Amino acid sequence: MSTITMPAPRRVLADVVPKSVLAEVALVVGAAALVGALAQISIHLPRNPVPITGQTLGVMLAGTALGWRRAGLALSLYLVAGIAGVPWFASHASGYAVATFGYLIGFIVAGSMLGWLASRGTDRTITRAVVSMAIGDVIIFVIGVTWLKFAIHVSPSEAIALGFTPFVWGEVIKAAISGVALPSSWRLVDRLTQKEF
């Protein structure tokens, strides 16, 4: 009597990749490298220790596509390797940056949360995906701005003016890009999967 094996359920996009230790390592390292590459898209603002970068776009894409465990590992790798000397923070920087360290911690928390939300299907429709990305952004900026306030000894309103206000429109655009990219990727995966059967 033959048995029919059903494919493992795909809770996040990374589950499409066949399981192996090498594949898991590649996903984690690749996601960290994506965030590092997007960090090089950076604009330094006058009298502001926090640059505009593409990092949060990488966090949104990686966190949602990988799931919470892989995303947490990838963004932890990004942080630890950057502190250890890999020049993949904004503008090829590395080491411990006092003012922006809170954002890096926020990346880990937000990426993990986005992965957890994605495993519950929030990345399957544009509306839910955009809302998820907004939640991820809120996490990053709450942690980042709070850290910034204490790191550079400014008032809460000054910390918001430096660490949040200049980034609002850019984050709206990044959330929209991610919110469209993830559901579109799922549609492509579903179409390709159907062709296999």
N, C-alpha and C positions, 0 to 999 in steps of 0.2 A: 504494500500500500504506500503510495507516494504522498509526501506532505507538500503543501504549498507554503512557501515562506513569503510573508508579507514584508515589504520594505519598512525599515524603521521609520517611525513618525518624524516628520520634519517640523520642529517647533520654531527654529530660526533658520535663516538662510545658510549659515555655515553647516547645518546638518545635512545639506545636499552633498557635501564633500565626503567621499568614502572614509570611514573611520580608520585611522592609524596614528601611531605616535608621531610619525613624521608630518602627517597632515595637520595634526593639532598644533605642533610646534610652528609649522609654517603659517598657520592662521594667526597665532598669537604674535609671532615676530613680524609678520606682514602688516598686521593692524597697528602695531607700535610704530613701524616704519612709515605707514600712511600718515599717522598723526605727526610724526617728525618731519615728513616732507611738506605737509600742509602748514607746519609752523614756520617754514621758510617764506611763506607768503606773509610778510609782516610790514606793517607801517607804524613807525614810532611817532607818537603824538608829542607836541611840545609840552614840557613840564609835566609829563605823565609817565610813571614807571611801567604802565601796562600797555603793551602794543596791541594794535589790531592784527590778528593772525587768522589763518585758516584752521587752527587746531580744533576749534569746537565743531567744525564740519566733520573732521576726522573722528572725533569722539562720537558724534551722532551716528555716523555710518558704521563705524566699527562696533560700537556698543549694541546697536540694534541688530546688525547682521550676525554677530558672534554669540549672543546669549550672555547671561551675566557672569558665568565662570570664566569663559575665555576673555571676555571684555575686561573683567577685573584683572586678570593676569597680564593682558596686553598693555593696559594703561599703567599698571604697576611697573611693568618692565620699562615702559617709556620713562617713567619718573626716576626709577632707580638707575637705569643706564645713563640718563641725562645727568644726574647728580654725580655719577661715577666718571663722567668725562666724555660720553658720546655727544658730539655737537649737534644735537637735533632739537634743542629748544629754539625759540624764536631767534632769527638772525644767526643761526649756527652757534648759539650759546650753549653752555653746559655748566654744571655745578649748581650750587644752592643759591637761588635768587630769592632774597627775603620778601620783596614786595609781591611777587607773582606766585609764590609757592602755594598759596591757598587755592588758586585756580587749578594747579596741577593735582592737588588732592581732590578738588571738585571733579576733575576729569574721571578719576577712578570711581568715585561714588556715582556720578551721573551715567558713566558708561555701563556700570553694573546694573543700575536701575533701568536704563533703556533696554538692556538685554533681557532683564526680568519681564518688563512690559511686553517686549517683542515675543517672548515665549508664550504669552497669553493672547497673541494675535493682533496686537495693536499696530503691527507693521503691514497689515494686509490691505488696509484702505487708506486713502490719502488723508482724510479728515482725522482718523485716529492716529495715524503716523505723525502728522504735524503737531497734534496735541501732545504726543509722547515727546517729540523733540523739544517742545516748549517746556515741558516738565524737566527734561535734562538740562536745558539752559538755566532754568530757575535754580536748580541744584548747584550748578557751576558758579553762578554769580552770587548766590547767597554765601557760599563758602569762600569764594574768592574775595568778595568785597569785605566780608567780615574780617578775614585775615589781613587784607590791605589796611583797614582802619587801624588795627593794632600794630602792624609792621611799620607803618610810616607815621603813626601818631597823629591822625587827623580826626575830625568830627565825623559822625555818621553821614551827614549830608555831603561833606567833602569826599568821603570814600565813595559814595554813590556817584558823585559828579565825575570822579576820576576813573572808577572801576566798573561802572555800569552804563551810564548815560551815553558815552561816545560809541557804544557797541550795539545799541538797540536795533538799528535798522539792518546792520550786517547780520545780526543773529536771526532776524525775521527772514532774511533771504536764505541763510543757511538752513534754517528749519524747513523752509519751503522746498529747497533743493532735496534735502534728505527725505522729507515727507512724500515727495513724488518718486524719488529714486527707489525706495524700498518696496512699495507696492508694485511698481513697474517691474522690478527684478523678480518678485514673486510670480507675476503674470507670465514672464518669460520662462521661468523655471517650470511652472505648471504646463505651459504649452510644449516645452521640450520633453517633459515627462510623459505627457499624453502621446507624443509621437513614438515613444519607445514601446508602447503597448499596442 
